[in-house]
Amino acid sequence: MTDHLTTLPVLSSQGKYKMEERDIHGLFSMVAKHSGQNTDAIRTVFSILVRSTLRYRDILLESKGIVVTVEDVRTVLDWLVPSLASGQLPETDNKIRLDLLKIWLDELKLSGNPF
């Protein structure tokens, strides 16, 4: 099976890989498999993250022509658990990534999810 997360076929006008819906689902599926857990709670969290990522991706692309990349989502995934644990946001100048993290945290809070 080809890992489509590292061989994305579509480039944006800025030369960055566009994050397609299947790539987002694949990335979250890969993380779930490596978490060692496959519970309903994990699936619910990933569903929230996938939906909000797709919505954010579409808004940025349509309104500003900015592409959310696989690397952006991977980085924000790395930030998620430490941010949940500490209540702190990472120090970064990358507004796209920081905004995505804030969206995820807000969505999880609104869902009443204990994570």
Buried (B, 14 or more C-beta within 10 A) or exposed (E): EEEBBEEBEEEBEEEBBBBBEEBBBBBBEBBBEEEEEEEEEBEBBBEBBBEBBBEBBEEBBEEEEBBBBBEBBBBBBEBBEEBBEEEEEBEEEEEBBBBBBEBBBEBBEEEEEEB
